[in-house]
Amino acid sequence: MCRATDTALILGQNGHQLIKHKPGETPFSPGLCLMGLPRGGYHVGGDRLRGETGRQWAAPENRSCVRASAPSNRPFMCHPPPRLASKLTLAMLVAVLASSATLAPRSVFAQATADDEYRLGLGHYKQKRWPLAAEHLRAYIKARPKGSKVASARLLLGVSLTHLKKYTEARSELRRFVVDFPKDPNRPEALFRVAECSYLLEDWATATTGLKTYLKDSPKHPLRDWGQFYLGDTLVQQKKFTEARAIYRSSLAEFPKGSLVNEIRFGLGVCCERGGQTDEARKIYNRLAADKTSRHADKALSQLGSLEFNARRFAEAAAAWNRLARTYPRSPEAPAAQLNAGYAHFQLQQYAEAITSFQAARLRTDQAAEADYWRGVSLKALDRTDEAIKAFRQAGTGKPGKNLARDIQFQWADTEFRAGRYSLAASRFQDVVTRWPRHPAADQGLLFATEAMLLAAEDISEPAPRQRTLDQVQKLIDRFEREYPKSQLATRHRLQAGRLKVARGGDTNLKAAQTLFRTAIAQGGSETIRNRARYQLARVGSRLGNDRMVLDTLRPILTSIKDSNQPGEFDDALVLAASSFLADKQHKPAADSAAKYLKKHPRGPLSSDALAVLAESKQRQGQLASSDLALTRLANLSGTKPIYAQTVRRMAESSYAEKNYQRSDRLFGNLVALGPRSPFHAAGLSGRGWSLFESKKYSEAASIFGRVVMVHPKDKLAAEAAYKAAECYEKADEPEKAAEAYRVATKAYPDSSFAFLAARRAARLLALDKKTPQADAAYKALLKQFPKAKDRDGLIFEWAGMHADADDFKKADVLYRQLIREYPRSRHVTAARFSLAESDLLAGRLAQARTAFLQVARSQAGDDEVRQDALFRLVGIATEAKQWEQVREHGKALRTRFPQSRHGWEVRFQLGQAALHLRDYQTAQAELNAVLGQARNEQVTGASWFDEAWVLLAETRLRTRDYQGLARTVSDFRRARPRSKVLYKADEVLGRGMLKKPRPDFPAAREAFGRVISSTEGRKTKTAARSHLQMADSFYIQKNFREAKKQFLAVEILYNFSDIQAPALFQAAACQEQLREFAEAVKTLEMLIRKHPDSSFTAMAKKRLPRLRRLAGS
């Protein structure tokens, strides 16, 4: 707060008078004062004024610029005016001392006592002991309300209270002085101080009145410039900028070279700015900024930047703030100026410059989160998504406020979305909604999460993962309906619900999607939303084959699309309509719509579809040259995509149906030209053969059909081609060749051309496609049809594997047993035994599983993968049964026989655990340290058991009494894996270790146990209960029975583990006995007996109860 310093006051027995300070004398309240902008202005403390962000698809909303300042709300710095001095003249002091040295008769004793109070007050005042000064001066005034020194006492009391920041009391005393002593020469000083107290109390109305009175009554008082300064700021605080401006201008006229001229000028600039006179404010700020000696250059530049920013002159604002940061790098305004410069550059879309500014601004910790956030938004605007995400991650760790934290996560999610990482984006959007469910844009976040998951599903081709993703979309859609039934985004949500139905497929879902899209069209709040719904509805119509519905739905969209080269949002509708026009045999509209799309998007995402429609529709119109041109463009554009071959095939078959065999031959030839690896090659050869056959070119046709059989002998067209080749030879009157061709066809394709390999392949394809019932039937039929198949054991094994993949282990096990029974020497027997052992293991038949795994492990048949897996299972079974010798045996066997096994590190972990239990601590430490040495092996460190290695290693340190090593191990664990879910277990071991030291370290033990008890993962666990019990024991050992009792009882209340609660109650009673709380001890033991009747401590409690009952009754 800004205060005026004292003027010297000489006090004597007969009055007081003002004098000036001597040269070199220092006022009593020196220092700087900071005056801030009016409340509600654009610079507040260090806060960043930010609007609601929402999703930033392009430029963000305008942000108010921010201003750094000291912890005050005053707008500029000033030297404080003089205040009442605390010095008395030597003559006056001697006089007072002399008078007090004379012994007074009893009749004047009271007066002498009161004078002592004054003298004491004055002495303490001189030594700046303000509380004592105030106490004695107040006592003097009370004792001598009309004494000769009461004026001095009251004035000095007011000043002392001001020093104590008791401005209300000070103002009251000073007002009394003004009223009681209207002619006192110090009245102007008192008037000034009264008004100053009101100013410091932020009582603006009273301060205004007081300062006006002072200025009116004291035209020549030396603090007059300060009075004008205070009055101006008081009016500013009340937003009376016109009056304040007049005061400031009057002060500049009266004191053109005064000590406050720059402060006054700065205040005038603020008033001009807030009063709308921005040009004058700009001139004032520029003048102050140009004068580096003004003490306001940096603040003027800061204010100038704010003025320009609010006037949307972002280039000028950036220049002002950059100049501030560059010229005054140590100014408290500099960090905020760097941040503000970033905002200004961002508004100018100068993202690279904005990033530089935000990077500099983040060096100050209190604005690092804000700076990193805007740096991320700027990087996102430049499509530097990975860097943007890194910036958002840094912003999130910078302790952002609640609203900023949400904005960070929202922008992070949107950046993942833009980068095409839809699953990550959806997860982050959902996290935003979960953490800030009441945010006004929470529904928007959930909508975007749904959109991301829908797009993620589009990228998944595998049925099962795709189905899981669509199920997640359904949950999000249901959540939106449940939590935001009245959202403004309801129509967009309805579109998403419809799109989900479409993605699921099937007539039922597609019809449900129709209903949703029609509702969206009816309820859409804008034509854009309605058109989106129309487009989705048209897509459903296309899926259902209802081309009339497609065209009727798209008609409003097609009408709105302008015939120009400029792309539009709904141009895809042109291609959809073109396809339906073609299907509806409206060939000219089909060609026109496709051509219109290609005009706007010559290489757009649907250009290939448009060219396909254009080529077909032009052919149907008989415009073959235009058709061929479109087909050539399609070939060049589509590359290896199947759309070209599909289009050619349709056009070829259309020409064939129209009996234009010459054209169909040429078009089928285009398919052949794609090469034998093309899925359309066989169809192309077959189509050419049929075209030549119908053209009666039988020899050529026979050759082409023969190529189908030769190049594609397993193709579904091969049998037909073999037959047609024979028929062509017959038609060509070549009977011998025809006979041989029929024989080959019969031999190659018995039973309608399906041989054993084709049948087996069909079964395998069904299995791979997860069509388990059909595949099961196919394998069964295959084995029945070919009972002497050479690879029959392999087929049974393959059949069983299919059921295992479908998690139907019951059927799989039946087939594995059949394999072992029928083909005991098969190379698949070992793997079959392993699978049966797995089933025993899952069913809990451990003895059978152990026997089977041993048989597999010792077998010489099968591959190494199966044998090492069998050994690994044996290690697991032995571990589960705590048979540590067997763990060691099987683990060593696995490591010896399969040193490169993928189970190697987990086996070493189990070997370490086994050694610990077998008290082979040296081996345990060697194995566990080896495991922990894999800190950079993500496959090892990501395993669920990895962190347990730290716990086991700590236990080995404890068992070997290596307490220093124990502490080091737990410390290393905490540093390496601070978020581990089993860190609390290591702390429990550490706590036990600290208690077992030769000289127990009780504080360290309790600290460790405390971490266990309070940890997120450990709290309420049995480990926490055990830790709490040991903590209580530590107090008992130290004979702190009261604290021990408290902790033992806490164990009983907080946990639900009888084997820990029982001893806790028993020990609590022991503490109560030590504290001679015998009745309470009786109650505690009775509780133990009642709640834990089976505990061993119950019997002990029963033995102790009689004695305690006697003590309680005595």
LOKE-789613 format. One line per field, with one value per residue (C-alpha): x, y, z; residue in one letter. Coordinates in steps of 0.5 Angstrom, whole numbers, m for minus. Layout:
<recs>
x: c(X ...)
y: c(Y ...)
z: c(Z ...)
type: c(A ...)
</recs>
This chain:
<recs>
x: c(0 2 3 6 12 12 14 18 14 17 13 13 10 6 4 7 9 11 19 22 27 34 38 40 34 30 22 20 16 20 19 15 8 4 m2 m6 m12 m19 m22 m25 m20 m15 m9 m11 m5 m2 m9 m10 m16 m19 m25 m29 m25 m29 m26 m21 m22 m19 m17 m19 m24 m21 m17 m16 m9 m6 m1 4 4 7 2 m2 m8 m5 m3 4 10 11 16 11 10 13 10 10 17 18 24 23 27 33 30 23 26 30 24 20 25 27 19 19 25 22 18 11 6 1 m5 m1 1 m5 m2 5 3 m1 5 9 4 5 13 13 8 13 19 16 14 21 24 18 15 8 4 7 7 m1 m2 1 m2 m9 m8 m6 m12 m16 m13 m12 m18 m17 m9 m4 m1 m8 m7 0 m2 m8 m4 1 m4 m7 0 2 m5 m3 4 0 m5 m11 m13 m20 m18 m13 m18 m22 m17 m15 m22 m23 m16 m19 m26 m23 m17 m20 m14 m8 m3 m3 m10 m8 m3 m9 m14 m9 m8 m16 m17 m11 m13 m20 m16 m12 m18 m21 m27 m27 m33 m30 m23 m26 m30 m24 m19 m23 m24 m16 m15 m20 m18 m10 m8 m1 0 7 3 m2 1 0 m7 m9 m5 m9 m16 m15 m13 m19 m24 m21 m23 m30 m29 m30 m25 m28 m27 m20 m18 m19 m16 m9 m9 m10 m4 0 m1 0 6 9 16 14 16 10 9 10 6 0 2 1 m6 m8 m6 m11 m16 m16 m16 m22 m25 m25 m20 m15 m11 m9 m8 m3 1 2 4 9 12 13 16 21 23 27 28 21 20 14 17 16 9 7 9 5 m1 0 0 m6 m9 m7 m10 m17 m17 m15 m9 m5 1 2 0 6 11 10 10 16 20 18 21 27 29 27 28 28 22 16 12 17 14 7 9 12 5 1 6 4 m3 m2 2 m3 m9 m5 m4 3 4 11 13 7 11 17 14 10 17 20 14 14 20 16 13 6 5 8 2 m2 4 5 m3 m2 4 1 m5 0 3 m3 m5 1 m1 5 1 7 10 3 2 8 7 0 3 8 2 m2 4 5 m1 m6 m13 m19 m21 m15 m13 m20 m18 m11 m14 m19 m14 m10 m16 m17 m10 m10 m16 m13 m7 m12 m11 m18 m18 m13 m17 m24 m21 m18 m25 m28 m23 m25 m32 m31 m27 m31 m38 m41 m37 m42 m39 m39 m44 m39 m33 m38 m40 m33 m31 m37 m34 m27 m30 m34 m28 m24 m29 m28 m21 m22 m23 m23 m30 m29 m25 m29 m35 m32 m31 m38 m40 m36 m39 m46 m44 m42 m49 m53 m49 m50 m58 m58 m54 m55 m63 m64 m57 m57 m53 m58 m59 m52 m52 m58 m54 m48 m53 m56 m49 m48 m54 m51 m44 m47 m51 m57 m64 m66 m61 m61 m69 m67 m62 m67 m72 m66 m64 m71 m72 m66 m68 m75 m71 m65 m64 m60 m60 m53 m55 m61 m57 m52 m58 m60 m54 m53 m61 m59 m53 m58 m62 m56 m55 m62 m62 m67 m65 m71 m71 m63 m65 m71 m67 m62 m66 m65 m58 m57 m61 m56 m50 m47 m44 m37 m30 m31 m31 m37 m39 m44 m41 m40 m48 m46 m43 m48 m54 m50 m49 m57 m58 m54 m58 m65 m62 m62 m56 m56 m57 m52 m46 m48 m48 m41 m38 m40 m37 m30 m30 m30 m25 m21 m17 m22 m23 m29 m26 m25 m33 m35 m31 m33 m40 m39 m35 m41 m47 m43 m43 m50 m52 m47 m42 m36 m31 m33 m34 m27 m24 m27 m24 m17 m17 m20 m14 m9 m13 m14 m8 m8 m15 m20 m25 m22 m23 m30 m32 m29 m32 m39 m38 m36 m42 m46 m43 m44 m51 m52 m49 m43 m38 m33 m33 m34 m28 m24 m26 m25 m18 m17 m18 m13 m8 m8 m4 m5 m4 m10 m17 m20 m15 m19 m26 m23 m20 m27 m31 m26 m27 m35 m34 m30 m35 m41 m37 m36 m28 m28 m21 m19 m24 m21 m14 m17 m21 m15 m11 m16 m15 m8 m7 m13 m14 m17 m21 m29 m29 m24 m29 m33 m27 m25 m32 m32 m25 m28 m34 m30 m26 m32 m35 m29 m30 m24 m26 m20 m18 m25 m25 m18 m20 m27 m22 m18 m24 m27 m21 m19 m26 m30 m36 m38 m30 m29 m23 m20 m16 m22 m26 m21 m19 m27 m27 m21 m23 m30 m25 m21 m28 m30 m36 m35 m41 m41 m33 m35 m40 m35 m29 m34 m36 m29 m27 m33 m32 m24 m23 m17 m14 m6 m6 m12 m9 m7 m14 m17 m11 m13 m21 m19 m15 m21 m25 m20 m19 m27 m26 m30 m25 m30 m30 m23 m21 m25 m22 m15 m16 m19 m12 m8 m12 m12 m5 m1 5 3 7 1 1 5 2 m5 m3 m1 m7 m11 m6 m8 m15 m14 m10 m16 m21 m16 m14 m7 m4 m7 m4 3 3 1 6 12 10 10 17 20 18 22 17 14 17 21 16 11 16 19 11 10 16 14 7 10 14 7 4 9 9 2 3 9 13 20 24 20 20 28 28 23 26 33 31 28 34 38 35 32 37 33 26 21 19 27 26 20 23 29 24 21 28 29 23 24 31 28 23 29 33 38 39 45 42 35 39 43 37 33 38 39 31 32 37 33 30 31 27 20 17 20 19 11 10 5 11 16 15 14 22 23 19 23 29 28 25 32 36 31 33 40 40 43 39 42 42 34 33 37 33 27 29 32 25 21 26 25 18 14 7 8 2 6 11 7 9 16 15 12 18 22 18 20 27 27 24 29 35 40 38 31 29 22 21 23 19 13 14 15 8 5 6 3 m3 m4 m2 m8 m6 m5 m10 m15 m11 m8 m1 m4 m7 m1 3 m2 m1 7 6 2 7 13 9 8 16 17 12 8 2 m3 m1 0 m8 m10 m7 m9 m16 m15 m13 m19 m24 m21 m19 m23 m18 m19 m12 m10 m16 m15 m8 m10 m15 m11 m5 m10 m13 m5 m4 m11 m8 m2 m6 m10 m16 m18 m26 m24 m19 m25 m29 m24 m22 m30 m30 m24 m28 m34 m32 m26 m28 m23 m17 m11 m12 m19 m16 m11 m16 m20 m14 m13 m20 m22 m16 m18 m25 m22 m18 m24 m28 m24)
y: c(0 7 12 19 19 24 31 32 35 38 38 42 43 49 46 44 46 43 43 41 35 36 34 27 25 19 19 13 9 9 4 3 3 0 2 m2 m1 0 m7 m11 m8 m12 m13 m17 m20 m25 m28 m30 m27 m33 m34 m41 m44 m50 m54 m50 m52 m46 m39 m39 m34 m27 m27 m21 m20 m21 m16 m18 m14 m14 m16 m10 m7 0 2 5 6 12 15 16 23 25 22 25 24 20 25 30 36 35 41 39 32 35 39 33 29 35 36 29 29 33 30 32 32 27 32 32 25 23 29 26 19 22 26 19 16 21 21 14 14 19 15 9 13 16 8 6 1 3 m2 1 8 7 4 10 15 12 12 19 22 17 20 27 28 36 36 41 35 32 35 32 25 24 26 22 16 17 16 10 7 8 5 m1 m1 0 5 5 7 11 15 16 19 24 26 27 31 35 37 38 43 46 52 47 48 41 41 40 34 31 32 29 23 22 22 17 12 12 11 5 2 2 6 10 15 17 18 22 27 27 29 34 37 37 40 46 47 47 50 51 44 41 34 37 34 27 29 30 24 20 23 21 14 14 16 11 6 8 8 16 17 24 27 23 26 33 32 29 35 40 37 37 44 46 41 41 39 35 29 25 28 21 18 23 22 15 15 20 15 10 15 17 9 7 14 12 17 12 16 21 15 12 18 19 11 12 19 15 9 13 16 10 15 15 9 7 5 m2 m1 4 m1 m6 m2 0 m7 m8 m2 m4 m11 m9 m5 m11 m8 m14 m12 m6 m10 m15 m10 m6 m13 m15 m9 m9 m16 m14 m7 m9 m17 m16 m12 m16 m14 m18 m25 m23 m19 m25 m29 m23 m22 m30 m28 m22 m26 m32 m27 m25 m33 m32 m38 m39 m33 m34 m41 m37 m32 m38 m41 m35 m34 m41 m40 m37 m42 m39 m38 m44 m48 m42 m41 m49 m49 m44 m46 m53 m49 m46 m52 m55 m50 m51 m59 m60 m65 m69 m63 m60 m66 m66 m58 m60 m66 m60 m56 m61 m62 m54 m54 m51 m48 m52 m49 m49 m56 m58 m54 m57 m64 m62 m59 m65 m70 m66 m66 m73 m73 m69 m74 m79 m83 m84 m89 m84 m78 m82 m84 m77 m74 m78 m77 m69 m71 m75 m70 m64 m67 m60 m56 m52 m56 m63 m65 m63 m67 m73 m72 m71 m78 m81 m78 m81 m88 m88 m86 m91 m97 m95 m96 m103 m109 m115 m117 m118 m112 m108 m110 m109 m102 m101 m103 m98 m93 m95 m94 m87 m86 m88 m84 m78 m79 m81 m75 m69 m70 m63 m61 m57 m62 m67 m67 m68 m74 m77 m77 m81 m86 m87 m88 m93 m97 m96 m99 m105 m107 m111 m109 m108 m103 m100 m99 m96 m91 m89 m87 m83 m79 m77 m75 m71 m68 m66 m63 m60 m53 m51 m53 m55 m60 m62 m63 m68 m72 m72 m75 m80 m82 m83 m87 m92 m92 m94 m100 m102 m102 m96 m92 m88 m86 m84 m79 m76 m75 m72 m67 m61 m62 m63 m57 m53 m55 m49 m51 m48 m51 m49 m55 m55 m59 m64 m65 m73 m73 m72 m79 m82 m79 m81 m88 m89 m85 m91 m96 m93 m93 m85 m85 m78 m75 m80 m78 m70 m71 m75 m70 m64 m68 m69 m61 m59 m65 m68 m72 m72 m78 m80 m79 m86 m87 m82 m84 m91 m88 m84 m89 m94 m89 m86 m93 m94 m88 m91 m85 m91 m86 m82 m88 m91 m84 m84 m91 m89 m84 m89 m93 m88 m85 m92 m95 m102 m101 m106 m101 m100 m108 m108 m103 m106 m113 m110 m106 m112 m116 m111 m111 m119 m118 m113 m118 m114 m119 m115 m110 m115 m119 m113 m111 m118 m117 m111 m115 m121 m115 m114 m120 m127 m125 m120 m123 m121 m125 m132 m128 m124 m130 m134 m128 m127 m135 m134 m128 m132 m138 m134 m131 m138 m137 m144 m145 m139 m140 m147 m144 m138 m143 m148 m142 m141 m149 m148 m141 m142 m149 m148 m142 m143 m142 m147 m153 m149 m147 m154 m157 m151 m152 m159 m156 m151 m157 m161 m155 m154 m161 m164 m170 m173 m166 m166 m173 m171 m165 m168 m173 m168 m164 m171 m173 m166 m164 m170 m169 m162 m160 m160 m164 m166 m159 m155 m158 m157 m150 m149 m151 m147 m141 m142 m143 m137 m133 m135 m138 m144 m148 m148 m150 m155 m158 m158 m161 m167 m168 m167 m173 m177 m176 m177 m183 m185 m178 m178 m172 m174 m173 m166 m165 m167 m163 m157 m158 m158 m152 m148 m150 m148 m141 m140 m142 m148 m152 m158 m160 m158 m163 m169 m168 m168 m174 m177 m175 m178 m185 m186 m183 m184 m183 m176 m170 m167 m171 m167 m160 m164 m167 m160 m157 m162 m160 m153 m155 m159 m153 m148 m153 m153 m161 m159 m166 m168 m162 m163 m170 m168 m162 m167 m172 m166 m163 m170 m172 m172 m170 m164 m157 m153 m148 m153 m156 m150 m147 m154 m153 m146 m148 m153 m147 m143 m150 m151 m143 m143 m149 m146 m152 m148 m154 m156 m149 m149 m155 m154 m147 m149 m154 m149 m144 m150 m153 m146 m141 m136 m137 m132 m134 m133 m127 m129 m135 m132 m128 m134 m137 m131 m132 m139 m138 m133 m138 m143 m138 m138 m131 m130 m134 m130 m123 m125 m127 m121 m116 m119 m118 m111 m110 m110 m103 m102 m108 m106 m113 m114 m108 m108 m115 m115 m119 m114 m109 m115 m117 m110 m113 m119 m116 m112 m118 m121 m115 m116 m123 m122 m116 m111 m106 m100 m104 m105 m98 m97 m102 m99 m92 m94 m98 m91 m87 m92 m94 m88 m90 m97 m101 m105 m100 m100 m107 m105 m100 m105 m109 m103 m101 m108 m107 m101 m104 m110 m106 m107 m100 m99 m93 m92 m85 m88 m95 m91 m86 m93 m96 m89 m89 m96 m94 m88 m91 m91 m98 m101 m97 m102 m108 m113 m111 m104 m107 m111 m104 m101 m106 m106 m98 m99 m104 m99 m94 m100 m102 m94 m95 m89 m93 m87 m87 m94 m95 m90 m94 m101 m99 m96 m102 m106 m100 m99 m106 m113 m118 m122 m125 m118 m114 m120 m118 m111 m111 m115 m110 m104 m108 m108 m101 m99 m103 m99 m93 m96 m95 m102 m102 m100 m106 m110 m108 m108 m116 m117 m114 m119 m125 m123 m121 m126 m133 m137 m133 m135 m129 m130 m135 m131 m125 m130 m131 m124 m122 m124 m120 m114 m114 m114 m108 m105 m106 m103)
z: c(0 m2 4 6 10 16 17 23 29 35 41 47 53 51 44 37 31 24 22 15 15 16 10 10 15 13 13 18 12 6 1 m6 m7 m12 m15 m20 m25 m23 m20 m26 m31 m35 m30 m24 m20 m24 m26 m33 m36 m41 m44 m45 m50 m53 m58 m63 m70 m72 m69 m61 m58 m57 m50 m46 m45 m38 m34 m29 m23 m15 m10 m10 m15 m15 m22 m21 m17 m13 m7 m1 2 9 15 22 25 31 34 40 41 46 50 50 53 58 60 61 65 70 71 73 77 82 88 88 94 94 91 85 84 79 75 75 73 67 65 66 61 56 57 56 50 47 48 45 39 38 38 34 39 36 40 47 44 43 49 54 49 50 57 58 54 58 65 62 57 57 59 56 51 49 42 41 44 40 34 36 37 31 27 32 30 22 23 26 20 25 20 22 29 27 23 29 33 27 26 34 33 27 31 38 35 29 30 31 26 24 22 15 16 20 15 10 14 16 8 7 12 8 2 5 8 0 3 m4 m2 4 2 m4 1 5 0 m3 4 5 m2 m1 6 5 m1 1 5 2 1 m4 m10 m6 m4 m12 m13 m8 m10 m18 m16 m11 m17 m22 m17 m17 m25 m25 m30 m33 m26 m25 m31 m29 m22 m26 m31 m25 m22 m28 m29 m21 m21 m28 m25 m18 m16 m18 m25 m28 m23 m25 m32 m32 m28 m34 m39 m35 m35 m42 m44 m40 m42 m49 m51 m54 m58 m52 m48 m53 m54 m46 m46 m52 m48 m42 m45 m49 m42 m39 m33 m32 m28 m32 m39 m38 m35 m40 m45 m42 m42 m49 m51 m47 m51 m58 m56 m54 m60 m64 m67 m66 m69 m65 m59 m61 m62 m55 m51 m55 m54 m47 m46 m50 m47 m40 m39 m31 m31 m27 m33 m38 m37 m38 m44 m47 m46 m48 m55 m56 m56 m61 m65 m65 m67 m73 m75 m74 m70 m71 m67 m62 m61 m59 m55 m51 m50 m47 m43 m40 m36 m30 m27 m25 m32 m35 m36 m40 m44 m46 m47 m52 m55 m56 m60 m64 m66 m67 m72 m76 m76 m72 m68 m64 m62 m60 m56 m52 m50 m48 m43 m41 m39 m36 m31 m30 m24 m29 m26 m26 m33 m36 m34 m38 m44 m44 m44 m49 m54 m53 m55 m61 m63 m63 m67 m72 m72 m74 m67 m66 m61 m56 m58 m56 m49 m48 m50 m45 m39 m40 m39 m33 m30 m32 m32 m30 m36 m41 m46 m43 m48 m54 m51 m51 m58 m60 m57 m60 m67 m66 m64 m70 m75 m71 m73 m80 m80 m77 m82 m77 m75 m67 m66 m70 m66 m60 m62 m64 m58 m54 m59 m57 m49 m51 m55 m49 m44 m48 m48 m41 m39 m44 m46 m47 m50 m56 m60 m60 m67 m68 m63 m67 m73 m70 m67 m74 m77 m71 m74 m81 m79 m75 m82 m83 m85 m78 m76 m83 m82 m75 m78 m83 m77 m73 m80 m81 m74 m75 m82 m78 m72 m75 m73 m79 m86 m86 m80 m84 m90 m86 m84 m91 m94 m88 m90 m97 m96 m92 m98 m102 m97 m98 m105 m105 m111 m111 m104 m105 m110 m107 m100 m104 m108 m104 m103 m111 m112 m107 m110 m115 m122 m121 m119 m112 m107 m102 m96 m99 m106 m104 m105 m112 m113 m109 m113 m119 m117 m116 m122 m126 m122 m124 m131 m131 m135 m137 m130 m127 m132 m131 m123 m124 m128 m124 m118 m122 m124 m117 m114 m120 m115 m109 m105 m109 m116 m117 m116 m120 m126 m125 m126 m131 m135 m134 m136 m142 m145 m143 m147 m153 m152 m152 m154 m147 m144 m145 m144 m137 m136 m138 m132 m127 m129 m128 m121 m118 m118 m115 m112 m114 m117 m123 m124 m122 m126 m132 m130 m130 m137 m140 m137 m140 m147 m147 m144 m150 m155 m157 m156 m159 m154 m148 m151 m151 m144 m141 m144 m140 m134 m136 m137 m130 m129 m126 m119 m120 m117 m123 m128 m128 m129 m135 m138 m137 m140 m146 m147 m147 m151 m157 m156 m157 m163 m166 m165 m162 m162 m159 m154 m152 m151 m147 m142 m142 m139 m134 m132 m132 m129 m124 m123 m116 m118 m118 m125 m127 m127 m132 m136 m136 m139 m144 m146 m148 m151 m155 m158 m160 m163 m167 m170 m166 m163 m160 m156 m154 m151 m147 m145 m142 m138 m135 m133 m130 m126 m124 m121 m119 m116 m119 m119 m111 m109 m102 m102 m104 m99 m94 m96 m95 m88 m86 m89 m85 m79 m80 m81 m74 m77 m72 m73 m81 m80 m75 m80 m86 m82 m80 m88 m90 m86 m87 m95 m95 m89 m92 m93 m92 m87 m83 m76 m79 m80 m73 m70 m74 m73 m65 m66 m69 m63 m58 m62 m61 m53 m54 m50 m49 m56 m57 m52 m55 m61 m58 m55 m61 m64 m59 m59 m67 m68 m62 m67 m70 m70 m67 m61 m56 m58 m56 m50 m48 m50 m45 m40 m40 m40 m33 m31 m32 m29 m22 m23 m22 m21 m27 m31 m27 m30 m37 m37 m35 m40 m45 m42 m43 m50 m56 m60 m62 m62 m57 m56 m53 m49 m46 m45 m41 m37 m35 m33 m29 m25 m25 m22 m17 m15 m14 m9 m6 m7 m8 m9 m15 m18 m17 m21 m27 m27 m28 m33 m37 m37 m39 m44 m47 m45 m50 m48 m48 m41 m39 m34 m31 m29 m26 m22 m20 m18 m14 m10 m9 m7 m2 1 1 5 m1 0 m4 m10 m9 m9 m16 m19 m17 m19 m26 m27 m24 m29 m35 m33 m41 m43 m44 m44 m38 m34 m37 m34 m28 m24 m25 m19 m14 m16 m12 m6 m6 m6 0 4 2 5 11 12 12 16 11 14 10 3 5 6 m1 m5 m3 m4 m11 m12 m11 m15 m21 m20 m16 m19 m18 m15 m10 m7 m1 0 0 5 10 9 10 17 19 18 22 28 27 27 33 35 33 28 31 27 20 21 23 17 12 16 15 7 7 11 6 0 m6 m7 0 4 7 5 10 9 11 17 19 18 23 28 28 28 34 37 36 41 46 46 47 53 50 52 51 43 43 45 40 34 37 37 30 27 30 27 20 18 17 18 25 25 26 30 35 37 36 42 46 46 47 53 55 54 58 64 64 64 70 65 68 66 59 59 61 56 50 52 52 45 43 46 43 36 35 39 35 36 40 44 46 51 53 54 58 63 64 65 72 75 71 73 81 79 76 82 87)
type: c(M C R A T D T A L I L G Q N G H Q L I K H K P G E T P F S P G L C L M G L P R G G Y H V G G D R L R G E T G R Q W A A P E N R S C V R A S A P S N R P F M C H P P P R L A S K L T L A M L V A V L A S S A T L A P R S V F A Q A T A D D E Y R L G L G H Y K Q K R W P L A A E H L R A Y I K A R P K G S K V A S A R L L L G V S L T H L K K Y T E A R S E L R R F V V D F P K D P N R P E A L F R V A E C S Y L L E D W A T A T T G L K T Y L K D S P K H P L R D W G Q F Y L G D T L V Q Q K K F T E A R A I Y R S S L A E F P K G S L V N E I R F G L G V C C E R G G Q T D E A R K I Y N R L A A D K T S R H A D K A L S Q L G S L E F N A R R F A E A A A A W N R L A R T Y P R S P E A P A A Q L N A G Y A H F Q L Q Q Y A E A I T S F Q A A R L R T D Q A A E A D Y W R G V S L K A L D R T D E A I K A F R Q A G T G K P G K N L A R D I Q F Q W A D T E F R A G R Y S L A A S R F Q D V V T R W P R H P A A D Q G L L F A T E A M L L A A E D I S E P A P R Q R T L D Q V Q K L I D R F E R E Y P K S Q L A T R H R L Q A G R L K V A R G G D T N L K A A Q T L F R T A I A Q G G S E T I R N R A R Y Q L A R V G S R L G N D R M V L D T L R P I L T S I K D S N Q P G E F D D A L V L A A S S F L A D K Q H K P A A D S A A K Y L K K H P R G P L S S D A L A V L A E S K Q R Q G Q L A S S D L A L T R L A N L S G T K P I Y A Q T V R R M A E S S Y A E K N Y Q R S D R L F G N L V A L G P R S P F H A A G L S G R G W S L F E S K K Y S E A A S I F G R V V M V H P K D K L A A E A A Y K A A E C Y E K A D E P E K A A E A Y R V A T K A Y P D S S F A F L A A R R A A R L L A L D K K T P Q A D A A Y K A L L K Q F P K A K D R D G L I F E W A G M H A D A D D F K K A D V L Y R Q L I R E Y P R S R H V T A A R F S L A E S D L L A G R L A Q A R T A F L Q V A R S Q A G D D E V R Q D A L F R L V G I A T E A K Q W E Q V R E H G K A L R T R F P Q S R H G W E V R F Q L G Q A A L H L R D Y Q T A Q A E L N A V L G Q A R N E Q V T G A S W F D E A W V L L A E T R L R T R D Y Q G L A R T V S D F R R A R P R S K V L Y K A D E V L G R G M L K K P R P D F P A A R E A F G R V I S S T E G R K T K T A A R S H L Q M A D S F Y I Q K N F R E A K K Q F L A V E I L Y N F S D I Q A P A L F Q A A A C Q E Q L R E F A E A V K T L E M L I R K H P D S S F T A M A K K R L P R L R R L A G S)
</recs>
